[in-house]
Amino acid sequence: MNIKEIARRAGVSSAAVSRYFNNGYISGEKQEAIRKVVEETGYRPSIQAQTLRTRRTRMIGVIVPKVASASIGRIVEGILSVLNESEYQMLLAVTQNDPKREVEYLTAFHEKQVDGVILAATVFTAEHRRVLKGLSVPVVIVGQHLPGYCCIYHDDYHATYDLTKLFLEKGRRNLGYLSAMQQDRAAGEARYRGFCDAVCGMGCEALAKHFVTAGFSVASGYEKTGELLKKYGDLDGLICATDAMAVGAMQYLREHGISVPERMLVAGHGDSELARVTVPPLVTVHYFYEKSGELAVSMLMNLLRHEEDAVKEVKLGYHLVEMQDSRKG
């Protein structure tokens, strides 16, 4: 079975069958005739032949730092919700939070000729910029802002600014902060800067020094909470760059007899499932991760269809989440 035989059985031209399989325009009558023959025969076009003919692989490369992450999982769900309704498939690469592997996968996807790339980056080194500049396929960056490239990112700065202001308005005047690494411009630098500007704006400049840097894990949140308290004493509020850090912090506080939220109010970022099942529930920030994945695919598709040529940057909003403890009221 081949295209010519499909065309003969459907009573159409071979060109019409080719347009049918490549999403070109044909009349509804011809579409229906070809569809019936395809269903009856079970014909499937050769992917290799299509790739040679159209120079398209129908593959999108997606690079993420890790899979055991609520935020990354939601971004990937958003990506799949759009890709699953298209003719494209996803190739997922996991870098295990290693920026060098991000560069390696960018190079590998370039060599394997995927049609486009979605990059959930952690940091941008000179090598990142060099490889990105040399890519022959369109790329959309999600979760980080990189001028000169199409990207979907979050308002990390104002989210943390508002979260810190909320703590201060609740009368918490001796705050601490668990930061992500500053090389991460979103979860690290922007969120910490929001914390600093908020405490300075409320006349509490000394609190800007009340921070330590933690890893993106519950275990690191636990360890670094102890380090923070040893350095800066009896805090009454702790803001963490991620929900995972905050859960680790709560474990440390509970084991050391520090009541939450009576003595210490704790907050994270991400509005993850972890935040909803802690006792008491975490104060947190909701970011629109699924939407960022959806928009990244839509933006990439427009680039592939040449419907967009200019660099497009989209900054998504947020809202603070204060969940009620089910044990009360």
Buried (B, 14 or more C-beta within 10 A) or exposed (E): EEBEBBBEBBEBBBEBBBBBBEEEEBEEEBBEBBEEBBEEEEBEBEEEEBBEEEEBBBBBBBBBBBEEBBBBBBBBEBBBEBBEEEEBEBBBBBBEBEBEBBBBBBBBBBEEBBBBBBBBBBBBBEBBBEBBEEBEBBBBBBBBBBEEBBBBBBBBBBBBBBBBBBBBEBEBBBBBBBBBBBEBBBBBBBBBBBBBBBBEEBEBEEBBEBBBBBBBBBEBBBBBBBBBBEEBEEBBBBBBBBBBBBBBBBBBBEEEEBEBBEEBBBBBBBBBEBBEEBEBBBBBBBBBBBBBBBBBBBBBBBBBEEEBEEEBBBEBEBEBBEBEEEEEE
